[in-house]
Every structure is written in structure tokens, then in C-alpha cells.
């Protein structure tokens, strides 16, 4: 997305995702469960997920993240 639309649009998207995540979390009556226990919290699946993957890509590099995801998918996990 960043390659196609540029840095400004990526920042706008991530801000939108963060706002959605925080709105979803604010409406919870209980604490956010660990990811493995998430059931009906789509704000965790989508909004938090996109931010986490972007942060991971920023930390280790897009090429390394893509290679790791390719290997994961090839392993059938």
C-alpha cells in the first residue's frame, strides 16, 4: 500500500486503523484478550493487525517480513 499510494496515504490509513482500534477497545467491558483467545473482537483482528504488521515491517524490513510470511505459508502452518 505504501509503495502504491505513498507515505502520506499510509500514515492516513494507519491513523484511521488506530482510531478504529481504540474505539473498539474503549467499548469493551472486559480487558482485551490475548490474540490467541480473541473471538468476537474484529477491531483486534483488523485494526490492530494492520498496525502490528506495519510496525514489524518497519522494525525488521519489508523484505525480511515478506520472506518470513512466504516461508510460513509454504510450511502449511
HTML snippet that shows the backbone in 3Dmol.js (N, CA, C, O; Angstrom):
<script src="https://3Dmol.org/build/3Dmol-min.js"></script>
<div id="view" style="width:600px;height:400px;position:relative"></div>
<script>
const pdb = `
ATOM      1  N   UNK A   1       0.824  -1.186   0.000  1.00  0.00           N
ATOM      2  CA  UNK A   1       0.000   0.000   0.000  1.00  0.00           C
ATOM      3  C   UNK A   1       0.873   1.257   0.000  1.00  0.00           C
ATOM      4  O   UNK A   1       0.597   2.221  -0.713  1.00  0.00           O
ATOM      5  N   UNK A   2       1.916   1.225   0.802  1.00  0.00           N
ATOM      6  CA  UNK A   2       2.801   2.383   0.882  1.00  0.00           C
ATOM      7  C   UNK A   2       3.479   2.634  -0.460  1.00  0.00           C
ATOM      8  O   UNK A   2       3.639   3.784  -0.868  1.00  0.00           O
ATOM      9  N   UNK A   3       3.878   1.568  -1.148  1.00  0.00           N
ATOM     10  CA  UNK A   3       4.525   1.719  -2.452  1.00  0.00           C
ATOM     11  C   UNK A   3       3.551   2.283  -3.482  1.00  0.00           C
ATOM     12  O   UNK A   3       3.933   3.079  -4.340  1.00  0.00           O
ATOM     13  N   UNK A   4       2.302   1.867  -3.392  1.00  0.00           N
ATOM     14  CA  UNK A   4       1.320   2.282  -4.383  1.00  0.00           C
ATOM     15  C   UNK A   4       0.799   3.701  -4.130  1.00  0.00           C
ATOM     16  O   UNK A   4       0.625   4.473  -5.072  1.00  0.00           O
ATOM     17  N   UNK A   5       0.548   4.047  -2.855  1.00  0.00           N
ATOM     18  CA  UNK A   5      -0.107   5.310  -2.553  1.00  0.00           C
ATOM     19  C   UNK A   5       0.784   6.350  -1.873  1.00  0.00           C
ATOM     20  O   UNK A   5       0.411   7.520  -1.791  1.00  0.00           O
ATOM     21  N   UNK A   6       1.942   5.942  -1.392  1.00  0.00           N
ATOM     22  CA  UNK A   6       2.873   6.894  -0.784  1.00  0.00           C
ATOM     23  C   UNK A   6       2.781   6.968   0.733  1.00  0.00           C
ATOM     24  O   UNK A   6       1.876   6.414   1.357  1.00  0.00           O
ATOM     25  N   UNK A   7       3.752   7.673   1.298  1.00  0.00           N
ATOM     26  CA  UNK A   7       3.869   7.771   2.759  1.00  0.00           C
ATOM     27  C   UNK A   7       2.696   8.491   3.407  1.00  0.00           C
ATOM     28  O   UNK A   7       2.201   8.054   4.445  1.00  0.00           O
ATOM     29  N   UNK A   8       2.250   9.580   2.814  1.00  0.00           N
ATOM     30  CA  UNK A   8       1.161  10.363   3.423  1.00  0.00           C
ATOM     31  C   UNK A   8      -0.121   9.547   3.506  1.00  0.00           C
ATOM     32  O   UNK A   8      -0.820   9.583   4.519  1.00  0.00           O
ATOM     33  N   UNK A   9      -0.427   8.815   2.447  1.00  0.00           N
ATOM     34  CA  UNK A   9      -1.650   7.994   2.454  1.00  0.00           C
ATOM     35  C   UNK A   9      -1.509   6.828   3.435  1.00  0.00           C
ATOM     36  O   UNK A   9      -2.486   6.427   4.068  1.00  0.00           O
ATOM     37  N   UNK A  10      -0.310   6.293   3.559  1.00  0.00           N
ATOM     38  CA  UNK A  10      -0.081   5.211   4.519  1.00  0.00           C
ATOM     39  C   UNK A  10      -0.290   5.714   5.941  1.00  0.00           C
ATOM     40  O   UNK A  10      -0.922   5.035   6.750  1.00  0.00           O
ATOM     41  N   UNK A  11       0.231   6.888   6.250  1.00  0.00           N
ATOM     42  CA  UNK A  11       0.031   7.477   7.585  1.00  0.00           C
ATOM     43  C   UNK A  11      -1.447   7.731   7.853  1.00  0.00           C
ATOM     44  O   UNK A  11      -1.930   7.505   8.962  1.00  0.00           O
ATOM     45  N   UNK A  12      -2.163   8.200   6.835  1.00  0.00           N
ATOM     46  CA  UNK A  12      -3.601   8.438   6.981  1.00  0.00           C
ATOM     47  C   UNK A  12      -4.322   7.121   7.271  1.00  0.00           C
ATOM     48  O   UNK A  12      -5.189   7.070   8.143  1.00  0.00           O
ATOM     49  N   UNK A  13      -3.970   6.061   6.549  1.00  0.00           N
ATOM     50  CA  UNK A  13      -4.569   4.748   6.767  1.00  0.00           C
ATOM     51  C   UNK A  13      -4.278   4.248   8.178  1.00  0.00           C
ATOM     52  O   UNK A  13      -5.182   3.781   8.871  1.00  0.00           O
ATOM     53  N   UNK A  14      -3.012   4.343   8.608  1.00  0.00           N
ATOM     54  CA  UNK A  14      -2.650   3.855   9.941  1.00  0.00           C
ATOM     55  C   UNK A  14      -3.348   4.656  11.040  1.00  0.00           C
ATOM     56  O   UNK A  14      -3.718   4.088  12.068  1.00  0.00           O
ATOM     57  N   UNK A  15      -3.532   5.944  10.849  1.00  0.00           N
ATOM     58  CA  UNK A  15      -4.264   6.753  11.822  1.00  0.00           C
ATOM     59  C   UNK A  15      -5.711   6.286  11.902  1.00  0.00           C
ATOM     60  O   UNK A  15      -6.272   6.169  12.991  1.00  0.00           O
ATOM     61  N   UNK A  16      -6.312   6.020  10.750  1.00  0.00           N
ATOM     62  CA  UNK A  16      -7.689   5.518  10.706  1.00  0.00           C
ATOM     63  C   UNK A  16      -7.782   4.176  11.435  1.00  0.00           C
ATOM     64  O   UNK A  16      -8.714   3.956  12.208  1.00  0.00           O
ATOM     65  N   UNK A  17      -6.830   3.286  11.194  1.00  0.00           N
ATOM     66  CA  UNK A  17      -6.828   1.981  11.846  1.00  0.00           C
ATOM     67  C   UNK A  17      -6.646   2.122  13.362  1.00  0.00           C
ATOM     68  O   UNK A  17      -7.321   1.439  14.131  1.00  0.00           O
ATOM     69  N   UNK A  18      -5.745   2.995  13.789  1.00  0.00           N
ATOM     70  CA  UNK A  18      -5.533   3.219  15.211  1.00  0.00           C
ATOM     71  C   UNK A  18      -6.802   3.763  15.862  1.00  0.00           C
ATOM     72  O   UNK A  18      -7.184   3.315  16.943  1.00  0.00           O
ATOM     73  N   UNK A  19      -7.451   4.716  15.219  1.00  0.00           N
ATOM     74  CA  UNK A  19      -8.698   5.266  15.761  1.00  0.00           C
ATOM     75  C   UNK A  19      -9.762   4.176  15.893  1.00  0.00           C
ATOM     76  O   UNK A  19     -10.453   4.108  16.910  1.00  0.00           O
ATOM     77  N   UNK A  20      -9.898   3.329  14.881  1.00  0.00           N
ATOM     78  CA  UNK A  20     -10.865   2.229  14.928  1.00  0.00           C
ATOM     79  C   UNK A  20     -10.546   1.240  16.031  1.00  0.00           C
ATOM     80  O   UNK A  20     -11.440   0.773  16.737  1.00  0.00           O
ATOM     81  N   UNK A  21      -9.287   0.927  16.173  1.00  0.00           N
ATOM     82  CA  UNK A  21      -8.867   0.005  17.231  1.00  0.00           C
ATOM     83  C   UNK A  21      -9.183   0.582  18.609  1.00  0.00           C
ATOM     84  O   UNK A  21      -9.735  -0.111  19.464  1.00  0.00           O
ATOM     85  N   UNK A  22      -8.834   1.841  18.821  1.00  0.00           N
ATOM     86  CA  UNK A  22      -9.075   2.459  20.124  1.00  0.00           C
ATOM     87  C   UNK A  22     -10.565   2.597  20.417  1.00  0.00           C
ATOM     88  O   UNK A  22     -10.978   2.441  21.566  1.00  0.00           O
ATOM     89  N   UNK A  23     -11.380   2.886  19.402  1.00  0.00           N
ATOM     90  CA  UNK A  23     -12.835   2.942  19.602  1.00  0.00           C
ATOM     91  C   UNK A  23     -13.370   1.566  19.998  1.00  0.00           C
ATOM     92  O   UNK A  23     -14.192   1.455  20.907  1.00  0.00           O
ATOM     93  N   UNK A  24     -12.907   0.530  19.321  1.00  0.00           N
ATOM     94  CA  UNK A  24     -13.347  -0.831  19.646  1.00  0.00           C
ATOM     95  C   UNK A  24     -12.938  -1.237  21.040  1.00  0.00           C
ATOM     96  O   UNK A  24     -13.722  -1.828  21.782  1.00  0.00           O
ATOM     97  N   UNK A  25     -11.725  -0.924  21.389  1.00  0.00           N
ATOM     98  CA  UNK A  25     -11.223  -1.273  22.721  1.00  0.00           C
ATOM     99  C   UNK A  25     -11.950  -0.503  23.815  1.00  0.00           C
ATOM    100  O   UNK A  25     -12.199  -1.036  24.897  1.00  0.00           O
ATOM    101  N   UNK A  26     -12.287   0.744  23.534  1.00  0.00           N
ATOM    102  CA  UNK A  26     -12.970   1.578  24.535  1.00  0.00           C
ATOM    103  C   UNK A  26     -14.365   1.059  24.847  1.00  0.00           C
ATOM    104  O   UNK A  26     -14.875   1.277  25.946  1.00  0.00           O
ATOM    105  N   UNK A  27     -14.985   0.377  23.893  1.00  0.00           N
ATOM    106  CA  UNK A  27     -16.350  -0.111  24.119  1.00  0.00           C
ATOM    107  C   UNK A  27     -16.384  -1.474  24.806  1.00  0.00           C
ATOM    108  O   UNK A  27     -17.464  -1.984  25.103  1.00  0.00           O
ATOM    109  N   UNK A  28     -15.240  -2.062  25.060  1.00  0.00           N
ATOM    110  CA  UNK A  28     -15.184  -3.366  25.731  1.00  0.00           C
ATOM    111  C   UNK A  28     -15.500  -3.219  27.211  1.00  0.00           C
ATOM    112  O   UNK A  28     -15.127  -2.233  27.846  1.00  0.00           O
ATOM    113  N   UNK A  29     -16.187  -4.206  27.746  1.00  0.00           N
ATOM    114  CA  UNK A  29     -16.477  -4.208  29.181  1.00  0.00           C
ATOM    115  C   UNK A  29     -15.442  -5.031  29.946  1.00  0.00           C
ATOM    116  O   UNK A  29     -15.404  -5.009  31.176  1.00  0.00           O
ATOM    117  N   UNK A  30     -14.611  -5.752  29.211  1.00  0.00           N
ATOM    118  CA  UNK A  30     -13.549  -6.542  29.841  1.00  0.00           C
ATOM    119  C   UNK A  30     -12.219  -6.188  29.178  1.00  0.00           C
ATOM    120  O   UNK A  30     -12.181  -5.479  28.173  1.00  0.00           O
ATOM    121  N   UNK A  31     -11.149  -6.686  29.747  1.00  0.00           N
ATOM    122  CA  UNK A  31      -9.829  -6.425  29.172  1.00  0.00           C
ATOM    123  C   UNK A  31      -9.699  -7.149  27.838  1.00  0.00           C
ATOM    124  O   UNK A  31     -10.310  -8.195  27.620  1.00  0.00           O
ATOM    125  N   UNK A  32      -8.898  -6.578  26.961  1.00  0.00           N
ATOM    126  CA  UNK A  32      -8.648  -7.204  25.668  1.00  0.00           C
ATOM    127  C   UNK A  32      -7.933  -8.527  25.879  1.00  0.00           C
ATOM    128  O   UNK A  32      -6.912  -8.571  26.565  1.00  0.00           O
ATOM    129  N   UNK A  33      -8.454  -9.616  25.297  1.00  0.00           N
ATOM    130  CA  UNK A  33      -7.819 -10.919  25.491  1.00  0.00           C
ATOM    131  C   UNK A  33      -6.540 -11.038  24.664  1.00  0.00           C
ATOM    132  O   UNK A  33      -6.346 -10.287  23.708  1.00  0.00           O
ATOM    133  N   UNK A  34      -5.669 -11.979  25.030  1.00  0.00           N
ATOM    134  CA  UNK A  34      -4.512 -12.253  24.178  1.00  0.00           C
ATOM    135  C   UNK A  34      -5.001 -12.671  22.789  1.00  0.00           C
ATOM    136  O   UNK A  34      -6.108 -13.191  22.653  1.00  0.00           O
ATOM    137  N   UNK A  35      -4.202 -12.453  21.787  1.00  0.00           N
ATOM    138  CA  UNK A  35      -4.608 -12.702  20.406  1.00  0.00           C
ATOM    139  C   UNK A  35      -5.135 -14.121  20.192  1.00  0.00           C
ATOM    140  O   UNK A  35      -6.090 -14.321  19.441  1.00  0.00           O
ATOM    141  N   UNK A  36      -4.528 -15.088  20.837  1.00  0.00           N
ATOM    142  CA  UNK A  36      -4.943 -16.473  20.653  1.00  0.00           C
ATOM    143  C   UNK A  36      -6.360 -16.718  21.187  1.00  0.00           C
ATOM    144  O   UNK A  36      -7.009 -17.682  20.778  1.00  0.00           O
ATOM    145  N   UNK A  37      -6.843 -15.878  22.079  1.00  0.00           N
ATOM    146  CA  UNK A  37      -8.171 -16.041  22.673  1.00  0.00           C
ATOM    147  C   UNK A  37      -9.229 -15.097  22.094  1.00  0.00           C
ATOM    148  O   UNK A  37     -10.376 -15.105  22.540  1.00  0.00           O
ATOM    149  N   UNK A  38      -8.852 -14.297  21.118  1.00  0.00           N
ATOM    150  CA  UNK A  38      -9.801 -13.350  20.527  1.00  0.00           C
ATOM    151  C   UNK A  38     -10.894 -14.120  19.800  1.00  0.00           C
ATOM    152  O   UNK A  38     -10.614 -15.015  19.003  1.00  0.00           O
ATOM    153  N   UNK A  39     -12.141 -13.763  20.083  1.00  0.00           N
ATOM    154  CA  UNK A  39     -13.260 -14.437  19.430  1.00  0.00           C
ATOM    155  C   UNK A  39     -14.109 -13.465  18.620  1.00  0.00           C
ATOM    156  O   UNK A  39     -14.215 -13.605  17.402  1.00  0.00           O
ATOM    157  N   UNK A  40     -14.704 -12.500  19.271  1.00  0.00           N
ATOM    158  CA  UNK A  40     -15.606 -11.579  18.571  1.00  0.00           C
ATOM    159  C   UNK A  40     -15.135 -10.141  18.747  1.00  0.00           C
ATOM    160  O   UNK A  40     -15.927  -9.255  19.069  1.00  0.00           O
ATOM    161  N   UNK A  41     -13.881  -9.922  18.540  1.00  0.00           N
ATOM    162  CA  UNK A  41     -13.302  -8.586  18.634  1.00  0.00           C
ATOM    163  C   UNK A  41     -12.638  -8.238  17.307  1.00  0.00           C
ATOM    164  O   UNK A  41     -11.411  -8.258  17.205  1.00  0.00           O
ATOM    165  N   UNK A  42     -13.443  -7.917  16.279  1.00  0.00           N
ATOM    166  CA  UNK A  42     -12.846  -7.658  14.963  1.00  0.00           C
ATOM    167  C   UNK A  42     -11.881  -6.483  14.964  1.00  0.00           C
ATOM    168  O   UNK A  42     -11.013  -6.407  14.094  1.00  0.00           O
ATOM    169  N   UNK A  43     -12.009  -5.564  15.917  1.00  0.00           N
ATOM    170  CA  UNK A  43     -11.062  -4.453  15.977  1.00  0.00           C
ATOM    171  C   UNK A  43      -9.660  -4.961  16.270  1.00  0.00           C
ATOM    172  O   UNK A  43      -8.681  -4.313  15.900  1.00  0.00           O
ATOM    173  N   UNK A  44      -9.545  -6.102  16.925  1.00  0.00           N
ATOM    174  CA  UNK A  44      -8.230  -6.695  17.178  1.00  0.00           C
ATOM    175  C   UNK A  44      -7.721  -7.365  15.911  1.00  0.00           C
ATOM    176  O   UNK A  44      -6.554  -7.198  15.559  1.00  0.00           O
ATOM    177  N   UNK A  45      -8.563  -8.112  15.223  1.00  0.00           N
ATOM    178  CA  UNK A  45      -8.132  -8.824  14.018  1.00  0.00           C
ATOM    179  C   UNK A  45      -7.660  -7.861  12.949  1.00  0.00           C
ATOM    180  O   UNK A  45      -6.595  -8.050  12.363  1.00  0.00           O
ATOM    181  N   UNK A  46      -8.435  -6.844  12.696  1.00  0.00           N
ATOM    182  CA  UNK A  46      -8.167  -5.988  11.545  1.00  0.00           C
ATOM    183  C   UNK A  46      -7.321  -4.768  11.896  1.00  0.00           C
ATOM    184  O   UNK A  46      -6.202  -4.623  11.404  1.00  0.00           O
ATOM    185  N   UNK A  47      -7.851  -3.899  12.739  1.00  0.00           N
ATOM    186  CA  UNK A  47      -7.133  -2.665  13.018  1.00  0.00           C
ATOM    187  C   UNK A  47      -5.801  -2.907  13.713  1.00  0.00           C
ATOM    188  O   UNK A  47      -4.780  -2.372  13.281  1.00  0.00           O
ATOM    189  N   UNK A  48      -5.787  -3.695  14.769  1.00  0.00           N
ATOM    190  CA  UNK A  48      -4.536  -3.945  15.477  1.00  0.00           C
ATOM    191  C   UNK A  48      -3.583  -4.753  14.600  1.00  0.00           C
ATOM    192  O   UNK A  48      -2.371  -4.536  14.630  1.00  0.00           O
ATOM    193  N   UNK A  49      -4.124  -5.672  13.829  1.00  0.00           N
ATOM    194  CA  UNK A  49      -3.303  -6.500  12.955  1.00  0.00           C
ATOM    195  C   UNK A  49      -2.549  -5.693  11.916  1.00  0.00           C
ATOM    196  O   UNK A  49      -1.362  -5.923  11.685  1.00  0.00           O
ATOM    197  N   UNK A  50      -3.236  -4.748  11.289  1.00  0.00           N
ATOM    198  CA  UNK A  50      -2.568  -3.947  10.258  1.00  0.00           C
ATOM    199  C   UNK A  50      -1.464  -3.092  10.867  1.00  0.00           C
ATOM    200  O   UNK A  50      -0.400  -2.921  10.271  1.00  0.00           O
ATOM    201  N   UNK A  51      -1.721  -2.561  12.049  1.00  0.00           N
ATOM    202  CA  UNK A  51      -0.692  -1.738  12.706  1.00  0.00           C
ATOM    203  C   UNK A  51       0.491  -2.595  13.143  1.00  0.00           C
ATOM    204  O   UNK A  51       1.641  -2.168  13.040  1.00  0.00           O
ATOM    205  N   UNK A  52       0.213  -3.799  13.630  1.00  0.00           N
ATOM    206  CA  UNK A  52       1.287  -4.686  14.083  1.00  0.00           C
ATOM    207  C   UNK A  52       2.176  -5.107  12.913  1.00  0.00           C
ATOM    208  O   UNK A  52       3.401  -5.115  13.031  1.00  0.00           O
ATOM    209  N   UNK A  53       1.559  -5.456  11.787  1.00  0.00           N
ATOM    210  CA  UNK A  53       2.352  -5.859  10.633  1.00  0.00           C
ATOM    211  C   UNK A  53       3.170  -4.696  10.072  1.00  0.00           C
ATOM    212  O   UNK A  53       4.304  -4.889   9.634  1.00  0.00           O
ATOM    213  N   UNK A  54       2.608  -3.510  10.085  1.00  0.00           N
ATOM    214  CA  UNK A  54       3.367  -2.352   9.609  1.00  0.00           C
ATOM    215  C   UNK A  54       4.553  -2.085  10.532  1.00  0.00           C
ATOM    216  O   UNK A  54       5.657  -1.807  10.064  1.00  0.00           O
ATOM    217  N   UNK A  55       4.328  -2.168  11.838  1.00  0.00           N
ATOM    218  CA  UNK A  55       5.415  -1.946  12.801  1.00  0.00           C
ATOM    219  C   UNK A  55       6.501  -3.012  12.645  1.00  0.00           C
ATOM    220  O   UNK A  55       7.691  -2.706  12.708  1.00  0.00           O
ATOM    221  N   UNK A  56       6.087  -4.253  12.444  1.00  0.00           N
ATOM    222  CA  UNK A  56       7.059  -5.332  12.252  1.00  0.00           C
ATOM    223  C   UNK A  56       7.865  -5.114  10.972  1.00  0.00           C
ATOM    224  O   UNK A  56       9.081  -5.304  10.956  1.00  0.00           O
ATOM    225  N   UNK A  57       7.189  -4.721   9.917  1.00  0.00           N
ATOM    226  CA  UNK A  57       7.873  -4.427   8.661  1.00  0.00           C
ATOM    227  C   UNK A  57       8.875  -3.287   8.834  1.00  0.00           C
ATOM    228  O   UNK A  57       9.974  -3.322   8.282  1.00  0.00           O
ATOM    229  N   UNK A  58       8.485  -2.293   9.599  1.00  0.00           N
ATOM    230  CA  UNK A  58       9.368  -1.153   9.858  1.00  0.00           C
ATOM    231  C   UNK A  58      10.577  -1.578  10.694  1.00  0.00           C
ATOM    232  O   UNK A  58      11.681  -1.070  10.496  1.00  0.00           O
ATOM    233  N   UNK A  59      10.367  -2.506  11.625  1.00  0.00           N
ATOM    234  CA  UNK A  59      11.440  -2.932  12.529  1.00  0.00           C
ATOM    235  C   UNK A  59      12.456  -3.855  11.849  1.00  0.00           C
ATOM    236  O   UNK A  59      13.664  -3.678  12.011  1.00  0.00           O
ATOM    237  N   UNK A  60      11.963  -4.847  11.083  1.00  0.00           N
ATOM    238  CA  UNK A  60      12.890  -5.835  10.510  1.00  0.00           C
ATOM    239  C   UNK A  60      13.107  -5.652   9.018  1.00  0.00           C
ATOM    240  O   UNK A  60      14.022  -6.244   8.445  1.00  0.00           O
ATOM    241  N   UNK A  61      12.281  -4.848   8.391  1.00  0.00           N
ATOM    242  CA  UNK A  61      12.396  -4.622   6.952  1.00  0.00           C
ATOM    243  C   UNK A  61      11.340  -5.393   6.187  1.00  0.00           C
ATOM    244  O   UNK A  61      10.997  -6.525   6.528  1.00  0.00           O
ATOM    245  N   UNK A  62      10.841  -4.760   5.159  1.00  0.00           N
ATOM    246  CA  UNK A  62       9.764  -5.355   4.356  1.00  0.00           C
ATOM    247  C   UNK A  62      10.188  -6.673   3.708  1.00  0.00           C
ATOM    248  O   UNK A  62       9.412  -7.627   3.673  1.00  0.00           O
ATOM    249  N   UNK A  63      11.415  -6.725   3.196  1.00  0.00           N
ATOM    250  CA  UNK A  63      11.884  -7.947   2.529  1.00  0.00           C
ATOM    251  C   UNK A  63      11.934  -9.128   3.487  1.00  0.00           C
ATOM    252  O   UNK A  63      11.521 -10.232   3.131  1.00  0.00           O
ATOM    253  N   UNK A  64      12.435  -8.908   4.697  1.00  0.00           N
ATOM    254  CA  UNK A  64      12.508  -9.992   5.687  1.00  0.00           C
ATOM    255  C   UNK A  64      11.117 -10.447   6.117  1.00  0.00           C
ATOM    256  O   UNK A  64      10.872 -11.642   6.280  1.00  0.00           O
ATOM    257  N   UNK A  65      10.203  -9.487   6.300  1.00  0.00           N
ATOM    258  CA  UNK A  65       8.833  -9.844   6.685  1.00  0.00           C
ATOM    259  C   UNK A  65       8.177 -10.652   5.573  1.00  0.00           C
ATOM    260  O   UNK A  65       7.553 -11.678   5.842  1.00  0.00           O
ATOM    261  N   UNK A  66       8.310 -10.206   4.341  1.00  0.00           N
ATOM    262  CA  UNK A  66       7.717 -10.940   3.220  1.00  0.00           C
ATOM    263  C   UNK A  66       8.304 -12.339   3.091  1.00  0.00           C
ATOM    264  O   UNK A  66       7.574 -13.287   2.803  1.00  0.00           O
ATOM    265  N   UNK A  67       9.603 -12.486   3.297  1.00  0.00           N
ATOM    266  CA  UNK A  67      10.236 -13.804   3.228  1.00  0.00           C
ATOM    267  C   UNK A  67       9.725 -14.709   4.339  1.00  0.00           C
ATOM    268  O   UNK A  67       9.468 -15.890   4.107  1.00  0.00           O
ATOM    269  N   UNK A  68       9.576 -14.165   5.541  1.00  0.00           N
ATOM    270  CA  UNK A  68       9.073 -14.962   6.665  1.00  0.00           C
ATOM    271  C   UNK A  68       7.624 -15.391   6.426  1.00  0.00           C
ATOM    272  O   UNK A  68       7.262 -16.531   6.718  1.00  0.00           O
ATOM    273  N   UNK A  69       6.802 -14.496   5.903  1.00  0.00           N
ATOM    274  CA  UNK A  69       5.405 -14.847   5.615  1.00  0.00           C
ATOM    275  C   UNK A  69       5.324 -15.885   4.500  1.00  0.00           C
ATOM    276  O   UNK A  69       4.498 -16.796   4.561  1.00  0.00           O
ATOM    277  N   UNK A  70       6.166 -15.756   3.493  1.00  0.00           N
ATOM    278  CA  UNK A  70       6.197 -16.733   2.397  1.00  0.00           C
ATOM    279  C   UNK A  70       6.575 -18.115   2.926  1.00  0.00           C
ATOM    280  O   UNK A  70       5.970 -19.119   2.553  1.00  0.00           O
ATOM    281  N   UNK A  71       7.583 -18.153   3.800  1.00  0.00           N
ATOM    282  CA  UNK A  71       8.013 -19.426   4.390  1.00  0.00           C
ATOM    283  C   UNK A  71       6.908 -20.023   5.260  1.00  0.00           C
ATOM    284  O   UNK A  71       6.664 -21.229   5.225  1.00  0.00           O
ATOM    285  N   UNK A  72       6.249 -19.178   6.034  1.00  0.00           N
ATOM    286  CA  UNK A  72       5.152 -19.634   6.889  1.00  0.00           C
ATOM    287  C   UNK A  72       4.033 -20.248   6.055  1.00  0.00           C
ATOM    288  O   UNK A  72       3.530 -21.322   6.386  1.00  0.00           O
ATOM    289  N   UNK A  73       3.643 -19.579   4.985  1.00  0.00           N
ATOM    290  CA  UNK A  73       2.578 -20.087   4.135  1.00  0.00           C
ATOM    291  C   UNK A  73       2.990 -21.382   3.424  1.00  0.00           C
ATOM    292  O   UNK A  73       2.178 -22.292   3.260  1.00  0.00           O
ATOM    293  N   UNK A  74       4.242 -21.453   3.009  1.00  0.00           N
ATOM    294  CA  UNK A  74       4.735 -22.660   2.325  1.00  0.00           C
ATOM    295  C   UNK A  74       4.783 -23.858   3.262  1.00  0.00           C
ATOM    296  O   UNK A  74       4.660 -25.000   2.821  1.00  0.00           O
ATOM    297  N   UNK A  75       4.964 -23.596   4.567  1.00  0.00           N
ATOM    298  CA  UNK A  75       5.047 -24.694   5.531  1.00  0.00           C
ATOM    299  C   UNK A  75       3.675 -25.302   5.840  1.00  0.00           C
ATOM    300  O   UNK A  75       3.583 -26.382   6.423  1.00  0.00           O
ATOM    301  N   UNK A  76       2.621 -24.603   5.446  1.00  0.00           N
ATOM    302  CA  UNK A  76       1.271 -25.112   5.696  1.00  0.00           C
ATOM    303  C   UNK A  76       0.790 -24.880   7.122  1.00  0.00           C
ATOM    304  O   UNK A  76      -0.208 -25.469   7.536  1.00  0.00           O
ATOM    305  N   UNK A  77       1.468 -24.046   7.870  1.00  0.00           N
ATOM    306  CA  UNK A  77       1.095 -23.805   9.268  1.00  0.00           C
ATOM    307  C   UNK A  77      -0.158 -23.035   9.409  1.00  0.00           C
ATOM    308  O   UNK A  77      -0.591 -22.760  10.528  1.00  0.00           O
TER     309      UNK A  77
END
`;
const viewer = $3Dmol.createViewer("view");
viewer.addModel(pdb, "pdb");
viewer.setStyle({}, {cartoon: {color: "spectrum"}});
viewer.zoomTo();
viewer.render();
</script>
